[in-house]
Amino acid sequence: MSSTGRGRPTWKPARRACTADSATVAELNERARADRIAAGMMSDVAVGIAGGERAGIGDLVVTRQNERCLCLRTGGGWVENGDRWIVTAVQADGGLTMRRADDHSQAQLTPQYVS
């Protein structure tokens, strides 16, 4: 990330950022998401997720709790804490369809899990 000199940073592709608190992380995530939407890289359709953030198609998210009741559609197993996912669909009820980043397994997350 680099400054534009007008108080708003310009975004460079990055996988990780170091910051001191979760409020700053949430703000950076929302800015990056807005920039990706403005650039046409993703849709602005999203649902509220835990922590007060939003997630939509194309977002990379990390699951924060094990949930053996949420079985994977492909690849076997279940949703685990620390798994990295790409959102592939947003459901009208607030659920998300996801593809795991490392092995492309798919899962449908319920609205209760998402929020």
Secondary structure, 3 states (H helix, E strand, C coil): CEECCCCCEECCCCCCCCCCCHHHHHHHHHHHHHHHHHCCCCCCCEEECHHHCEEECCCEEECCCCEEEEECCCCCCEECCCCEEEEEEECCCCCEEEEECCCCCEEEECHHHHC
